[in-house]
């Protein structure tokens, strides 16, 4: 396949590009700066522009673009940046997919779509929750409708917390835990829908190659863990105790709504669509994923 990727320089995009090329697929990367290599094509989402020829012969588009949710508080201005950095690029790519008759769009989203359902299991049939992240994901996914209406197969990948050896959540947590400063957040009862980087990328490739997948697809491990269980497992993985606790009120004072929705909310998200389609996880347990990432 010839795959066009937006957001190819991030944690997931970098690994996905390597995996696709290793499997014999051709990758074209969309960049916002000047092109530096033959596999790059420039685009400007706010202007709605994509370089001429970028979509020629493309079999699938993967959109991973979006500004990071952390660090920092979610001011009104920051929320607008987070929204625009996701919705605008998605609208541009969905329109391009429709215009060029490209058969497949794999578009990023997040398990934050479900808000804070507490300990209840959620899968792709569950409704959107409440909160900024839920509203953000709803708008993000809605921006793909132009492609779906045009007949493209659209896969909306609702990603959990990606565990990687370099980059992502563990880059923040690993040094603290190795110093013996790890601990649960709040009461630790909130669920953390983790997934290994290997399975994140593997699931995206699976979505590209498996025509039975469409619509929302949770990219999370089959055994979601509470924050308390995650903390214990990470401490064990780095051979350090993890008995500290960060009070929820302190996190809210420091980061406001961002702390609440990113750390104190949780989703017990199940990868129902992936499993029913036949995907087999490389790291089916949290311990497996942490061992690969630490």
C-alpha positions in Angstrom: 0.0 0.0 0.0 0.9 3.7 -0.4 0.1 5.3 2.9 0.0 9.0 3.6 0.7 9.9 7.3 0.0 13.2 9.1 1.8 13.4 12.5 4.5 11.0 11.4 7.2 12.7 13.7 5.5 11.8 17.0 5.9 8.7 19.2 3.3 6.7 17.4 3.9 8.1 13.9 7.6 7.4 14.0 7.1 3.8 15.0 4.2 3.3 12.5 6.3 4.6 9.6 9.1 2.2 10.5 6.7 -0.7 10.8 4.9 0.0 7.6 8.1 0.3 5.6 9.5 -2.9 7.2 6.3 -4.7 5.9 6.9 -3.5 2.4 4.4 -0.6 2.3 5.4 2.9 1.0 5.0 5.8 3.3 4.5 9.5 2.4 4.8 11.9 5.3 2.9 15.2 5.5 5.0 18.0 7.1 4.3 21.6 7.9 7.8 22.9 7.2 9.7 22.8 3.9 10.2 19.4 2.3 13.6 17.9 3.1 13.3 14.4 1.5 11.6 12.7 -1.4 9.1 11.0 1.0 7.8 14.3 2.4 5.0 16.5 1.2 4.1 19.9 2.6 0.7 20.9 3.9 -0.9 23.8 5.7 -4.0 22.7 7.6 -5.3 26.2 8.7 -5.1 27.3 5.0 -6.6 24.0 3.9 -3.7 23.3 1.5 -1.9 20.1 0.6 1.0 20.0 -1.8 0.1 19.0 -5.4 0.5 15.4 -6.0 0.7 14.4 -2.3 -2.4 12.2 -2.7 -1.5 10.6 -6.0 -1.7 6.9 -5.9 -2.5 6.9 -2.1 -4.4 3.8 -0.8 -4.9 5.0 2.8 -4.5 8.1 4.9 -3.5 8.0 8.6 -4.0 11.1 10.6 -2.2 11.3 14.0 -2.0 15.1 14.1 -2.7 17.0 17.3 -1.1 19.3 19.9 0.0 17.6 23.2 -2.6 17.7 26.0 0.0 18.2 28.6 1.9 19.8 30.3 0.1 23.0 31.5 -3.3 24.1 32.5 -6.2 24.2 30.1 -7.0 27.8 29.7 -9.7 28.8 27.3 -6.9 29.7 24.8 -5.2 26.4 25.3 -8.4 24.4 24.8 -8.9 26.2 21.5 -5.4 25.2 20.4 -6.1 21.6 21.3 -9.3 21.6 19.4 -8.1 23.4 16.3 -4.9 21.2 16.1 -7.2 18.1 15.8 -10.3 19.2 14.0 -8.8 21.4 11.3 -6.3 18.8 10.0 -9.0 16.1 10.1 -11.4 18.2 8.1 -8.7 18.9 5.5 -7.7 15.3 5.2 -11.3 14.0 5.2 -12.1 16.4 2.3 -9.0 15.3 0.5 -10.0 11.6 0.9 -13.4 12.4 -0.4 -12.2 14.4 -3.3 -9.5 11.9 -4.5 -11.6 8.8 -3.9 -9.2 7.3 -1.4 -10.7 4.2 0.1 -9.5 4.4 3.7 -8.9 7.0 6.5 -7.5 5.9 9.8 -8.0 8.9 12.2 -6.8 9.4 15.7 -9.1 9.9 18.7 -8.8 8.9 22.3 -10.5 6.9 25.1 -11.2 10.3 26.7 -14.3 10.1 24.4 -16.0 8.2 27.2 -15.4 10.8 29.9 -15.4 9.3 33.4 -17.6 6.2 33.5 -16.1 5.1 36.8 -15.6 1.3 37.1 -18.2 0.5 34.4 -16.8 -1.3 31.3 -17.0 0.7 28.1 -16.6 -0.4 24.5 -17.1 1.1 21.1 -20.9 1.0 21.5 -20.8 3.1 24.7 -22.0 6.8 24.5 -19.7 9.8 24.7 -19.1 11.1 28.2 -18.9 14.5 29.7 -16.0 16.9 30.0 -13.6 18.8 27.7 -11.9 15.6 26.5 -15.1 13.9 25.6 -16.3 17.0 23.7 -12.9 17.3 22.0 -13.0 13.6 20.8 -16.6 14.0 19.7 -15.6 17.0 17.5 -12.4 15.2 16.3 -14.3 12.1 15.2 -17.1 14.2 13.7 -14.6 15.9 11.4 -14.1 12.6 9.5 -17.7 12.5 8.3 -16.9 14.0 4.9 -14.8 11.0 4.1 -17.3 8.5 5.4 -20.2 10.1 3.4 -18.0 9.8 0.3 -17.8 6.1 0.8 -14.4 5.7 2.4 -13.8 3.2 5.2 -13.1 5.4 8.2 -11.5 3.9 11.3 -11.5 6.2 14.4 -8.8 4.8 16.7 -9.6 5.7 20.4 -6.1 5.4 21.9 -5.4 4.8 25.5 -2.2 5.5 27.4 0.7 4.3 25.3 3.6 2.6 27.1 6.9 2.9 25.3 10.6 2.5 26.2 11.2 6.1 25.0 8.6 8.8 24.9 5.1 9.0 26.2 3.8 8.6 29.7 6.6 6.5 31.0 9.2 9.2 30.2 7.5 11.2 32.9 6.9 8.4 35.4 9.9 6.1 35.0 12.5 8.5 36.6 10.3 9.2 39.6 9.6 5.6 40.2 13.3 4.7 39.9 14.0 7.3 42.6 11.4 5.6 44.9 9.0 8.6 44.5 6.2 6.7 42.6 2.7 6.5 44.0 -0.9 6.5 43.1 -2.9 9.5 42.0 -5.8 10.5 44.2 -7.6 7.4 45.6 -6.1 5.2 42.8 -9.5 3.7 41.9 -9.6 5.3 38.4 -8.9 3.0 35.5 -5.9 3.5 33.2 -6.6 2.1 29.7 -3.0 1.3 28.8 -1.6 -0.1 25.6 2.0 -1.0 24.6 3.5 1.0 21.7 4.0 -2.3 19.9 0.3 -3.1 20.1 -0.7 0.5 19.3 1.3 0.4 16.0 0.3 -3.2 15.4 -3.4 -2.4 15.8 -3.1 0.5 13.3 -1.4 -1.7 10.7 -4.1 -4.3 11.4 -6.8 -1.6 10.7 -5.1 -0.7 7.5 -4.9 -4.3 6.3 -8.2 -5.6 7.7 -11.3 -4.4 5.8 -13.7 -5.7 8.4 -12.7 -2.8 10.8 -14.5 0.5 10.5 -16.0 3.1 12.8 -14.7 3.5 16.4 -12.0 1.1 17.5 -10.6 1.2 21.1 -6.8 0.9 21.1 -6.3 -0.3 24.7 -5.0 -3.4 26.3 -7.5 -6.2 27.1 -6.9 -5.9 30.8 -7.3 -2.3 31.9 -5.9 -1.6 35.4 -6.7 0.8 38.2 -4.2 3.5 38.9 -3.3 1.8 42.1 -2.7 -1.5 40.3 -0.7 0.3 37.6 1.4 2.1 40.2 2.2 -1.2 42.0 3.1 -2.9 38.7 5.4 -0.1 37.5 7.1 -0.1 40.9 7.7 -3.8 40.6 9.0 -3.4 37.0 11.7 -0.9 38.1 12.3 -2.8 41.4 11.3 0.1 43.6 8.6 0.7 46.2 5.7 2.9 45.2 3.9 3.8 48.4 3.5 7.6 47.9 0.1 9.2 47.1 -0.5 12.5 45.3 -3.8 14.0 46.7 -6.4 14.7 44.1 -7.0 18.2 45.5 -3.3 19.1 45.1 -3.3 18.0 41.5 -6.4 20.1 40.8 -4.7 23.1 42.4 -1.6 22.7 40.2 -3.2 21.8 36.9 -7.0 22.4 37.3 -9.3 20.6 34.8 -6.3 19.1 33.0 -5.3 17.1 36.1 -8.9 16.0 36.8 -9.6 14.7 33.3 -6.1 13.4 32.5 -5.2 11.8 35.8 -8.2 11.5 38.1 -10.8 10.5 35.5 -10.4 7.0 34.1 -11.9 4.7 31.5 -12.2 0.9 31.8 -12.1 0.7 28.1 -12.2 -2.7 26.3 -10.8 -3.4 22.8 -14.0 -5.2 21.7 -13.8 -4.3 18.0 -10.1 -5.3 17.7 -10.6 -8.6 19.4 -13.8 -9.5 17.4 -11.8 -8.7 14.2 -9.2 -11.2 15.3 -6.3 -9.0 16.5 -3.9 -10.8 18.8 -2.1 -8.6 21.4 1.6 -8.9 21.7 1.4 -7.6 25.2 -2.0 -8.7 26.6 -1.2 -7.9 30.3 0.1 -4.8 32.0 3.1 -6.7 33.2 4.0 -7.7 29.7 3.7 -4.1 28.4 5.7 -2.7 31.3 8.4 -5.3 30.9 8.8 -4.3 27.2 8.9 -0.6 28.0 11.2 -0.6 31.0 
